[in-house]
Amino acid sequence: IFILPLMITAQEESVELFSVPLSNPSNPGKLIVEQIAGSIDVIAYEGNEVTVKASFGNRKEHYKDKNEKDGLKRIQNSSMKISAEEKNNTVRINNEQWSRATNLEIKVPSDFSLKLSTVNKGNISVKGVKGELEISNVNGEITVEDVSGSASADTVNGDIKVDFLSVTSGASMAFSSMNGDVEVSFPSSVKADLKLKSEMGDIFTDFEMTVAKQKPVVDKNTSGGSYKVKIEQWVNGSINGGGPEMLFKTFNGDIIIRSK
């Protein structure tokens, strides 16, 4: 077990915090980061440790805080308390900075699975890893590039964009946003059964997709004697003969599924 608590004073630029060695560097690993505010950027590299940098500031704001005190200068309160724990190639980053947005820049070996989440004042980006990805945001975007494996990604206010180099055979996936576009690119050979729904947007694809005919769904309540028939708004289809289920959902946005 590797545990490293750290409190430093940081400026606005990124500060290198620490590197976390792995118990078994030649084996796949996993990174877990769950924080309240700030961006998370993860990129694969050729090293065999997990390295962490951090900075303060709301990257989603495009203007200065107007709440200044007349005649006074703001002094940046930039203490930082972050810890890391490693056990059996699983690295967990704990950010105890609740009051301000902390932006984490993390490098991992390429053969790494990820579980990432943030809530406010930040986006999540991932590049180059191979593994299982579980990514959640609330008020921000999710961008995933050049990955292999499988993914589930959800946000409330923001776009989702995922670009796969290859996918795990037989793996189910899900991508959902409330207010934002959902765009995913797959290798042209991918096999999948698709379940798609956009309340206020459109669905686009360049795959040859076989779309199933919508059928009424009967909801019969035998105890109350009621009988209700409804049409679900889901679009069901398959590509390349079908395969594991892949769910795409947004309320206010488009769904785009690309082949590459």
ZADO-1210 file (C-alpha; in nm, 4 decimals, padded with zeros to 6 digits):
<atoms>
<atom x="00.0000" y="00.0000" z="00.0000" code="ILE" pos="1"/>
<atom x="00.1322" y="00.3415" z="-00.0968" code="PHE" pos="2"/>
<atom x="-00.0203" y="00.6438" z="00.0777" code="ILE" pos="3"/>
<atom x="00.1001" y="00.9957" z="00.0149" code="LEU" pos="4"/>
<atom x="-00.0764" y="01.2948" z="00.1699" code="PRO" pos="5"/>
<atom x="00.0411" y="01.6307" z="00.0412" code="LEU" pos="6"/>
<atom x="-00.0287" y="01.9924" z="00.1291" code="MET" pos="7"/>
<atom x="00.1465" y="02.2563" z="-00.0775" code="ILE" pos="8"/>
<atom x="00.1089" y="02.6143" z="-00.1882" code="THR" pos="9"/>
<atom x="00.0435" y="02.6376" z="-00.5617" code="ALA" pos="10"/>
<atom x="00.0231" y="02.9145" z="-00.8155" code="GLN" pos="11"/>
<atom x="-00.2255" y="02.9209" z="-01.1018" code="GLU" pos="12"/>
<atom x="-00.0018" y="02.7067" z="-01.3255" code="GLU" pos="13"/>
<atom x="00.0081" y="02.3310" z="-01.2816" code="SER" pos="14"/>
<atom x="00.2334" y="02.1995" z="-01.0060" code="VAL" pos="15"/>
<atom x="00.3760" y="01.8485" z="-01.0105" code="GLU" pos="16"/>
<atom x="00.2625" y="01.6784" z="-00.6929" code="LEU" pos="17"/>
<atom x="00.3895" y="01.3215" z="-00.6890" code="PHE" pos="18"/>
<atom x="00.4409" y="00.9939" z="-00.8722" code="SER" pos="19"/>
<atom x="00.2824" y="00.6735" z="-00.7490" code="VAL" pos="20"/>
<atom x="00.4704" y="00.3459" z="-00.8128" code="PRO" pos="21"/>
<atom x="00.2701" y="00.0340" z="-00.8978" code="LEU" pos="22"/>
<atom x="00.2907" y="-00.2976" z="-00.7157" code="SER" pos="23"/>
<atom x="00.3135" y="-00.4864" z="-01.0473" code="ASN" pos="24"/>
<atom x="00.4199" y="-00.2431" z="-01.3225" code="PRO" pos="25"/>
<atom x="00.3966" y="-00.5099" z="-01.5952" code="SER" pos="26"/>
<atom x="00.0259" y="-00.5794" z="-01.5212" code="ASN" pos="27"/>
<atom x="-00.2854" y="-00.3713" z="-01.6036" code="PRO" pos="28"/>
<atom x="-00.3862" y="-00.1102" z="-01.3501" code="GLY" pos="29"/>
<atom x="-00.6809" y="00.1042" z="-01.2477" code="LYS" pos="30"/>
<atom x="-00.7166" y="00.4708" z="-01.1542" code="LEU" pos="31"/>
<atom x="-01.0009" y="00.6024" z="-00.9354" code="ILE" pos="32"/>
<atom x="-01.0643" y="00.9774" z="-00.9021" code="VAL" pos="33"/>
<atom x="-01.3863" y="01.1169" z="-00.7546" code="GLU" pos="34"/>
<atom x="-01.3931" y="01.4874" z="-00.6727" code="GLN" pos="35"/>
<atom x="-01.6418" y="01.7700" z="-00.6233" code="ILE" pos="36"/>
<atom x="-01.5043" y="02.0536" z="-00.8361" code="ALA" pos="37"/>
<atom x="-01.2509" y="02.0878" z="-01.1135" code="GLY" pos="38"/>
<atom x="-01.1335" y="01.9210" z="-01.4312" code="SER" pos="39"/>
<atom x="-00.9720" y="01.5780" z="-01.4661" code="ILE" pos="40"/>
<atom x="-00.7330" y="01.5140" z="-01.7560" code="ASP" pos="41"/>
<atom x="-00.5860" y="01.1651" z="-01.7954" code="VAL" pos="42"/>
<atom x="-00.3363" y="01.0727" z="-02.0655" code="ILE" pos="43"/>
<atom x="-00.1477" y="00.7505" z="-02.1313" code="ALA" pos="44"/>
<atom x="00.2320" y="00.7571" z="-02.1501" code="TYR" pos="45"/>
<atom x="00.5180" y="00.5091" z="-02.1731" code="GLU" pos="46"/>
<atom x="00.6139" y="00.5202" z="-01.8064" code="GLY" pos="47"/>
<atom x="00.5237" y="00.2684" z="-01.5354" code="ASN" pos="48"/>
<atom x="00.4031" y="00.5035" z="-01.2602" code="GLU" pos="49"/>
<atom x="00.1015" y="00.7284" z="-01.2109" code="VAL" pos="50"/>
<atom x="00.2050" y="01.0938" z="-01.2061" code="THR" pos="51"/>
<atom x="-00.0166" y="01.3737" z="-01.0785" code="VAL" pos="52"/>
<atom x="-00.0127" y="01.7480" z="-01.1390" code="LYS" pos="53"/>
<atom x="-00.2688" y="01.9971" z="-01.0086" code="ALA" pos="54"/>
<atom x="-00.3783" y="02.3575" z="-01.0369" code="SER" pos="55"/>
<atom x="-00.6583" y="02.5697" z="-00.9000" code="PHE" pos="56"/>
<atom x="-00.9248" y="02.7576" z="-01.0924" code="GLY" pos="57"/>
<atom x="-01.2567" y="02.7143" z="-01.2664" code="ASN" pos="58"/>
<atom x="-01.1644" y="02.6245" z="-01.6239" code="ARG" pos="59"/>
<atom x="-01.5231" y="02.6658" z="-01.7349" code="LYS" pos="60"/>
<atom x="-01.5392" y="03.0365" z="-01.6483" code="GLU" pos="61"/>
<atom x="-01.4532" y="03.2869" z="-01.9197" code="HIS" pos="62"/>
<atom x="-01.4560" y="03.5977" z="-01.7031" code="TYR" pos="63"/>
<atom x="-01.2971" y="03.7256" z="-01.3858" code="LYS" pos="64"/>
<atom x="-01.4721" y="03.7159" z="-01.0533" code="ASP" pos="65"/>
<atom x="-01.6315" y="04.0595" z="-01.0178" code="LYS" pos="66"/>
<atom x="-01.6767" y="04.0324" z="-00.6431" code="ASN" pos="67"/>
<atom x="-01.3757" y="04.2447" z="-00.5488" code="GLU" pos="68"/>
<atom x="-01.3402" y="04.4545" z="-00.2354" code="LYS" pos="69"/>
<atom x="-01.2774" y="04.8241" z="-00.2990" code="ASP" pos="70"/>
<atom x="-00.9128" y="04.9165" z="-00.2469" code="GLY" pos="71"/>
<atom x="-00.8084" y="04.5613" z="-00.1593" code="LEU" pos="72"/>
<atom x="-00.6135" y="04.2997" z="-00.3502" code="LYS" pos="73"/>
<atom x="-00.7184" y="03.9375" z="-00.3518" code="ARG" pos="74"/>
<atom x="-00.4513" y="03.7001" z="-00.2186" code="ILE" pos="75"/>
<atom x="-00.4817" y="03.3560" z="-00.3735" code="GLN" pos="76"/>
<atom x="-00.5511" y="03.0991" z="-00.1043" code="ASN" pos="77"/>
<atom x="-00.3845" y="02.8052" z="-00.2710" code="SER" pos="78"/>
<atom x="-00.3239" y="02.5410" z="-00.0071" code="SER" pos="79"/>
<atom x="-00.3809" y="02.1962" z="-00.1493" code="MET" pos="80"/>
<atom x="-00.4482" y="01.8682" z="00.0269" code="LYS" pos="81"/>
<atom x="-00.4381" y="01.5665" z="-00.1987" code="ILE" pos="82"/>
<atom x="-00.3464" y="01.2080" z="-00.1189" code="SER" pos="83"/>
<atom x="-00.2874" y="00.8933" z="-00.3207" code="ALA" pos="84"/>
<atom x="-00.3195" y="00.5307" z="-00.2243" code="GLU" pos="85"/>
<atom x="-00.1986" y="00.2328" z="-00.4269" code="GLU" pos="86"/>
<atom x="-00.2906" y="-00.1300" z="-00.3650" code="LYS" pos="87"/>
<atom x="-00.2565" y="-00.4183" z="-00.6117" code="ASN" pos="88"/>
<atom x="-00.2138" y="-00.1773" z="-00.9069" code="ASN" pos="89"/>
<atom x="-00.5251" y="00.0233" z="-00.8162" code="THR" pos="90"/>
<atom x="-00.4460" y="00.3898" z="-00.7540" code="VAL" pos="91"/>
<atom x="-00.7010" y="00.6085" z="-00.5761" code="ARG" pos="92"/>
<atom x="-00.6544" y="00.9860" z="-00.5724" code="ILE" pos="93"/>
<atom x="-00.8276" y="01.1606" z="-00.2822" code="ASN" pos="94"/>
<atom x="-00.8834" y="01.5342" z="-00.3148" code="ASN" pos="95"/>
<atom x="-00.9881" y="01.6926" z="00.0131" code="GLU" pos="96"/>
<atom x="-01.0075" y="02.0426" z="-00.1325" code="GLN" pos="97"/>
<atom x="-01.3844" y="02.0957" z="-00.1210" code="TRP" pos="98"/>
<atom x="-01.4096" y="02.4745" z="-00.1435" code="SER" pos="99"/>
<atom x="-01.2340" y="02.5424" z="-00.4764" code="ARG" pos="100"/>
<atom x="-01.1960" y="02.3782" z="-00.8135" code="ALA" pos="101"/>
<atom x="-00.8845" y="02.1629" z="-00.8376" code="THR" pos="102"/>
<atom x="-00.7730" y="02.0615" z="-01.1861" code="ASN" pos="103"/>
<atom x="-00.5867" y="01.7307" z="-01.1973" code="LEU" pos="104"/>
<atom x="-00.3532" y="01.6312" z="-01.4788" code="GLU" pos="105"/>
<atom x="-00.2685" y="01.2621" z="-01.4494" code="ILE" pos="106"/>
<atom x="-00.0429" y="01.0383" z="-01.6569" code="LYS" pos="107"/>
<atom x="-00.0957" y="00.6626" z="-01.6455" code="VAL" pos="108"/>
<atom x="00.0517" y="00.3611" z="-01.8247" code="PRO" pos="109"/>
<atom x="-00.1512" y="00.2792" z="-02.1353" code="SER" pos="110"/>
<atom x="-00.2962" y="-00.0474" z="-01.9997" code="ASP" pos="111"/>
<atom x="-00.5158" y="00.1230" z="-01.7403" code="PHE" pos="112"/>
<atom x="-00.8849" y="00.1219" z="-01.6555" code="SER" pos="113"/>
<atom x="-01.0418" y="00.4411" z="-01.5206" code="LEU" pos="114"/>
<atom x="-01.3207" y="00.5441" z="-01.2864" code="LYS" pos="115"/>
<atom x="-01.3492" y="00.9241" z="-01.2958" code="LEU" pos="116"/>
<atom x="-01.6098" y="01.1672" z="-01.1682" code="SER" pos="117"/>
<atom x="-01.6443" y="01.5391" z="-01.1009" code="THR" pos="118"/>
<atom x="-01.9473" y="01.7583" z="-01.0321" code="VAL" pos="119"/>
<atom x="-01.8819" y="02.1289" z="-01.0882" code="ASN" pos="120"/>
<atom x="-01.6481" y="02.3683" z="-01.2678" code="LYS" pos="121"/>
<atom x="-01.4680" y="02.1199" z="-01.4846" code="GLY" pos="122"/>
<atom x="-01.4493" y="01.8871" z="-01.7831" code="ASN" pos="123"/>
<atom x="-01.3117" y="01.5338" z="-01.8032" code="ILE" pos="124"/>
<atom x="-01.0746" y="01.4281" z="-02.0796" code="SER" pos="125"/>
<atom x="-00.9036" y="01.0952" z="-02.1449" code="VAL" pos="126"/>
<atom x="-00.6513" y="01.0049" z="-02.4147" code="LYS" pos="127"/>
<atom x="-00.4733" y="00.6897" z="-02.5212" code="GLY" pos="128"/>
<atom x="-00.5641" y="00.4349" z="-02.2539" code="VAL" pos="129"/>
<atom x="-00.6704" y="00.0737" z="-02.2969" code="LYS" pos="130"/>
<atom x="-00.9219" y="-00.0664" z="-02.0479" code="GLY" pos="131"/>
<atom x="-01.2664" y="-00.0236" z="-01.8960" code="GLU" pos="132"/>
<atom x="-01.3729" y="00.3402" z="-01.8623" code="LEU" pos="133"/>
<atom x="-01.6425" y="00.4628" z="-01.6235" code="GLU" pos="134"/>
<atom x="-01.6762" y="00.8410" z="-01.6475" code="ILE" pos="135"/>
<atom x="-01.9333" y="01.0690" z="-01.4858" code="SER" pos="136"/>
<atom x="-01.9750" y="01.4474" z="-01.4849" code="ASN" pos="137"/>
<atom x="-02.2592" y="01.6805" z="-01.3900" code="VAL" pos="138"/>
<atom x="-02.1801" y="02.0295" z="-01.5165" code="ASN" pos="139"/>
<atom x="-01.9193" y="01.9718" z="-01.7829" code="GLY" pos="140"/>
<atom x="-01.8109" y="01.7868" z="-02.0934" code="GLU" pos="141"/>
<atom x="-01.6559" y="01.4421" z="-02.1391" code="ILE" pos="142"/>
<atom x="-01.3987" y="01.3948" z="-02.4160" code="THR" pos="143"/>
<atom x="-01.2329" y="01.0578" z="-02.4801" code="VAL" pos="144"/>
<atom x="-00.9764" y="01.0119" z="-02.7587" code="GLU" pos="145"/>
<atom x="-00.7792" y="00.7210" z="-02.9055" code="ASP" pos="146"/>
<atom x="-00.8908" y="00.4613" z="-02.6510" code="VAL" pos="147"/>
<atom x="-00.9342" y="00.0861" z="-02.6682" code="SER" pos="148"/>
<atom x="-01.1672" y="-00.1243" z="-02.4583" code="GLY" pos="149"/>
<atom x="-01.5128" y="-00.0319" z="-02.3331" code="SER" pos="150"/>
<atom x="-01.6758" y="00.2769" z="-02.1832" code="ALA" pos="151"/>
<atom x="-01.9739" y="00.4163" z="-02.0008" code="SER" pos="152"/>
<atom x="-02.0035" y="00.7952" z="-01.9873" code="ALA" pos="153"/>
<atom x="-02.2749" y="01.0216" z="-01.8498" code="ASP" pos="154"/>
<atom x="-02.3158" y="01.3911" z="-01.7807" code="THR" pos="155"/>
<atom x="-02.6077" y="01.6243" z="-01.7146" code="VAL" pos="156"/>
<atom x="-02.4956" y="01.9496" z="-01.8754" code="ASN" pos="157"/>
<atom x="-02.2361" y="01.8944" z="-02.1442" code="GLY" pos="158"/>
<atom x="-02.1402" y="01.7155" z="-02.4632" code="ASP" pos="159"/>
<atom x="-01.9952" y="01.3650" z="-02.4743" code="ILE" pos="160"/>
<atom x="-01.7428" y="01.2765" z="-02.7439" code="LYS" pos="161"/>
<atom x="-01.5739" y="00.9350" z="-02.7531" code="VAL" pos="162"/>
<atom x="-01.3322" y="00.8014" z="-03.0149" code="ASP" pos="163"/>
<atom x="-01.2438" y="00.4289" z="-03.0062" code="PHE" pos="164"/>
<atom x="-00.9433" y="00.2727" z="-03.1761" code="LEU" pos="165"/>
<atom x="-01.0793" y="-00.0734" z="-03.0883" code="SER" pos="166"/>
<atom x="-01.3527" y="-00.2135" z="-02.8655" code="VAL" pos="167"/>
<atom x="-01.3697" y="-00.5109" z="-02.6318" code="THR" pos="168"/>
<atom x="-01.5644" y="-00.7907" z="-02.7970" code="SER" pos="169"/>
<atom x="-01.8964" y="-00.8539" z="-02.6230" code="GLY" pos="170"/>
<atom x="-01.8803" y="-00.5482" z="-02.3961" code="ALA" pos="171"/>
<atom x="-02.1993" y="-00.3481" z="-02.3383" code="SER" pos="172"/>
<atom x="-02.1698" y="00.0309" z="-02.3217" code="MET" pos="173"/>
<atom x="-02.3828" y="00.3343" z="-02.2344" code="ALA" pos="174"/>
<atom x="-02.3543" y="00.7064" z="-02.3161" code="PHE" pos="175"/>
<atom x="-02.6012" y="00.9647" z="-02.1861" code="SER" pos="176"/>
<atom x="-02.6414" y="01.3394" z="-02.1411" code="SER" pos="177"/>
<atom x="-02.9372" y="01.5542" z="-02.0409" code="MET" pos="178"/>
<atom x="-02.8293" y="01.8725" z="-02.2202" code="ASN" pos="179"/>
<atom x="-02.5686" y="01.8025" z="-02.4841" code="GLY" pos="180"/>
<atom x="-02.4720" y="01.6048" z="-02.7923" code="ASP" pos="181"/>
<atom x="-02.3551" y="01.2445" z="-02.7662" code="VAL" pos="182"/>
<atom x="-02.1001" y="01.1585" z="-03.0357" code="GLU" pos="183"/>
<atom x="-01.9189" y="00.8234" z="-03.0507" code="VAL" pos="184"/>
<atom x="-01.6829" y="00.6885" z="-03.3183" code="SER" pos="185"/>
<atom x="-01.6321" y="00.3120" z="-03.3540" code="PHE" pos="186"/>
<atom x="-01.4203" y="00.0952" z="-03.5830" code="PRO" pos="187"/>
<atom x="-01.6251" y="00.0105" z="-03.8925" code="SER" pos="188"/>
<atom x="-01.6227" y="-00.3611" z="-03.7989" code="SER" pos="189"/>
<atom x="-01.7951" y="-00.3179" z="-03.4605" code="VAL" pos="190"/>
<atom x="-02.0970" y="-00.5405" z="-03.3952" code="LYS" pos="191"/>
<atom x="-02.3695" y="-00.4009" z="-03.1707" code="ALA" pos="192"/>
<atom x="-02.7367" y="-00.3763" z="-03.0894" code="ASP" pos="193"/>
<atom x="-02.8187" y="-00.0091" z="-03.0459" code="LEU" pos="194"/>
<atom x="-03.0798" y="00.1513" z="-02.8226" code="LYS" pos="195"/>
<atom x="-03.1142" y="00.5232" z="-02.8959" code="LEU" pos="196"/>
<atom x="-03.3290" y="00.8056" z="-02.7640" code="LYS" pos="197"/>
<atom x="-03.3240" y="01.1841" z="-02.8126" code="SER" pos="198"/>
<atom x="-03.6275" y="01.3820" z="-02.7013" code="GLU" pos="199"/>
<atom x="-03.5342" y="01.7194" z="-02.8547" code="MET" pos="200"/>
<atom x="-03.2671" y="01.6273" z="-03.1086" code="GLY" pos="201"/>
<atom x="-03.1865" y="01.4039" z="-03.4038" code="ASP" pos="202"/>
<atom x="-02.9977" y="01.0788" z="-03.4580" code="ILE" pos="203"/>
<atom x="-02.7228" y="01.0510" z="-03.7216" code="PHE" pos="204"/>
<atom x="-02.4970" y="00.7658" z="-03.8341" code="THR" pos="205"/>
<atom x="-02.2891" y="00.6587" z="-04.1315" code="ASP" pos="206"/>
<atom x="-02.3169" y="00.2902" z="-04.0379" code="PHE" pos="207"/>
<atom x="-02.5520" y="00.0686" z="-04.2336" code="GLU" pos="208"/>
<atom x="-02.7928" y="00.0246" z="-03.9446" code="MET" pos="209"/>
<atom x="-03.0897" y="-00.2101" z="-03.9477" code="THR" pos="210"/>
<atom x="-03.3694" y="-00.0334" z="-03.7585" code="VAL" pos="211"/>
<atom x="-03.6299" y="-00.2442" z="-03.5827" code="ALA" pos="212"/>
<atom x="-03.9953" y="-00.1533" z="-03.6229" code="LYS" pos="213"/>
<atom x="-04.1460" y="00.0122" z="-03.3183" code="GLN" pos="214"/>
<atom x="-04.4052" y="-00.1975" z="-03.1430" code="LYS" pos="215"/>
<atom x="-04.6642" y="-00.0919" z="-02.8857" code="PRO" pos="216"/>
<atom x="-04.5765" y="-00.1823" z="-02.5293" code="VAL" pos="217"/>
<atom x="-04.8687" y="-00.3224" z="-02.3342" code="VAL" pos="218"/>
<atom x="-04.8861" y="-00.2375" z="-01.9653" code="ASP" pos="219"/>
<atom x="-05.1627" y="-00.4397" z="-01.8068" code="LYS" pos="220"/>
<atom x="-05.2425" y="-00.4027" z="-01.4400" code="ASN" pos="221"/>
<atom x="-05.4391" y="-00.7135" z="-01.3480" code="THR" pos="222"/>
<atom x="-05.5065" y="-00.6067" z="-00.9900" code="SER" pos="223"/>
<atom x="-05.6710" y="-00.2781" z="-01.0868" code="GLY" pos="224"/>
<atom x="-05.8216" y="-00.4037" z="-01.4111" code="GLY" pos="225"/>
<atom x="-05.6469" y="-00.1329" z="-01.6140" code="SER" pos="226"/>
<atom x="-05.5118" y="-00.1782" z="-01.9634" code="TYR" pos="227"/>
<atom x="-05.2675" y="00.0702" z="-02.1162" code="LYS" pos="228"/>
<atom x="-05.0874" y="00.0685" z="-02.4514" code="VAL" pos="229"/>
<atom x="-04.7943" y="00.3030" z="-02.5134" code="LYS" pos="230"/>
<atom x="-04.5315" y="00.3632" z="-02.7811" code="ILE" pos="231"/>
<atom x="-04.1790" y="00.3867" z="-02.6450" code="GLU" pos="232"/>
<atom x="-03.9648" y="00.6593" z="-02.8021" code="GLN" pos="233"/>
<atom x="-03.6543" y="00.4426" z="-02.8232" code="TRP" pos="234"/>
<atom x="-03.5043" y="00.3585" z="-03.1603" code="VAL" pos="235"/>
<atom x="-03.3672" y="00.0041" z="-03.1727" code="ASN" pos="236"/>
<atom x="-03.1279" y="-00.1106" z="-03.4401" code="GLY" pos="237"/>
<atom x="-02.8234" y="-00.3238" z="-03.5132" code="SER" pos="238"/>
<atom x="-02.4970" y="-00.2774" z="-03.6988" code="ILE" pos="239"/>
<atom x="-02.2882" y="-00.5514" z="-03.8612" code="ASN" pos="240"/>
<atom x="-02.5404" y="-00.8174" z="-03.7632" code="GLY" pos="241"/>
<atom x="-02.5817" y="-00.7134" z="-03.4014" code="GLY" pos="242"/>
<atom x="-02.3930" y="-00.7751" z="-03.0808" code="GLY" pos="243"/>
<atom x="-02.3792" y="-00.6412" z="-02.7248" code="PRO" pos="244"/>
<atom x="-02.6209" y="-00.3621" z="-02.6310" code="GLU" pos="245"/>
<atom x="-02.5013" y="-00.0037" z="-02.6631" code="MET" pos="246"/>
<atom x="-02.7277" y="00.2633" z="-02.5203" code="LEU" pos="247"/>
<atom x="-02.7276" y="00.6272" z="-02.6358" code="PHE" pos="248"/>
<atom x="-02.9532" y="00.8805" z="-02.4670" code="LYS" pos="249"/>
<atom x="-02.9909" y="01.2581" z="-02.4558" code="THR" pos="250"/>
<atom x="-03.2818" y="01.4876" z="-02.3873" code="PHE" pos="251"/>
<atom x="-03.1703" y="01.8135" z="-02.5472" code="ASN" pos="252"/>
<atom x="-02.9088" y="01.7264" z="-02.8072" code="GLY" pos="253"/>
<atom x="-02.8172" y="01.5079" z="-03.1029" code="ASP" pos="254"/>
<atom x="-02.6820" y="01.1541" z="-03.1135" code="ILE" pos="255"/>
<atom x="-02.4037" y="01.0948" z="-03.3669" code="ILE" pos="256"/>
<atom x="-02.2532" y="00.7499" z="-03.4262" code="ILE" pos="257"/>
<atom x="-01.9580" y="00.7403" z="-03.6656" code="ARG" pos="258"/>
<atom x="-01.7596" y="00.4622" z="-03.8327" code="SER" pos="259"/>
<atom x="-01.3843" y="00.4883" z="-03.8862" code="LYS" pos="260"/>
</atoms>
